Amino acid sequence: MWVANGLRGTVSRIDPESNAVVRTVQVGNGPSGIAAGFGSVWEANRDDHTVFEMDPRRGETRTIAAGYGPLDVVAGLGAL
């Protein structure tokens, strides 16, 4: 499970069995929505106007310009 921390600009992975934080990644300002799909975790940054993509297996990340204030992100049916 992944959760956003809007005050710190991070996304953390939480182990659902132990409720322990196992990884935290700096993503940008104003993280607001998270989705998993296509082998990545996607997160919308409303204050930076970006979408952050992270491949949790490889640890690779990238930031994509998304226009004014994205609030959420959804992955499915072959599209983001």
N, C-alpha and C positions, 0 to 999 in steps of 0.2 A: 504494500500500500504506500502511496506517495501523498504527502501533504505539503501545502505551501505555507510559508511564514511571511506575511506581507510586511511586517515591521523590519525584518532582517534581509529580505530579498533572497530568500533561500527556498529550496525544495528538499524535503527529507524523505528517505525511505524508512518505513517502520515495519519491523518484522511483526506480522499479526499474531504469531504464537507467543512471543515474549514481550510485545509492546515496546521493544527497545529500538532506538534510532540506530540504524546500521550504516547510513550514509547521508551526508548533507552536501548539497551543491549550491553555489552562488549562481543565481539566475538573472537577476536584474531588479529593477524598481517596480513595485506594485504587482507582485505575482497574484493572479486572481483565479485562474482555472487550470486544471490539469486533466490530461487524457493519456491513455496508453493505446498504442496501435502501430502497426507496421514496424515492429521491432524497436520502437522508440517510446520515450516518455516526452510529451509535449506540454508546454506550459505558457500561458499568456501573461505578458507583462503590460498592464494597462498604462503605467507611467512612462515606460520606455518606448511604447508603441511597437513592441516586438513579440515574436513567438520564439521560445527557447526549445531546442530539440536536444535530447540526450539519448545516446545508445547505452543502456545500462550494462550491457555485456562487454563492450569495448571501451567504455568510458569516454567516447568521443562526444563532443558537443558542438553546436552551432547556434547562432542567433540570426533570425530572419525578420526583416522589416515587415510590419503588418498593418501599417496605417494607424489612424488615430484610435487610441485607447481600447485595444481588444480586452474583453471581459472574460471570455471563456474560449475553450477549444474542445472540439469533439472529433474523434477519429472513427471512421466506419464506412462501409460500402465503397472502399477504394479511394476515399477522399478525406482530407483534413478540413 
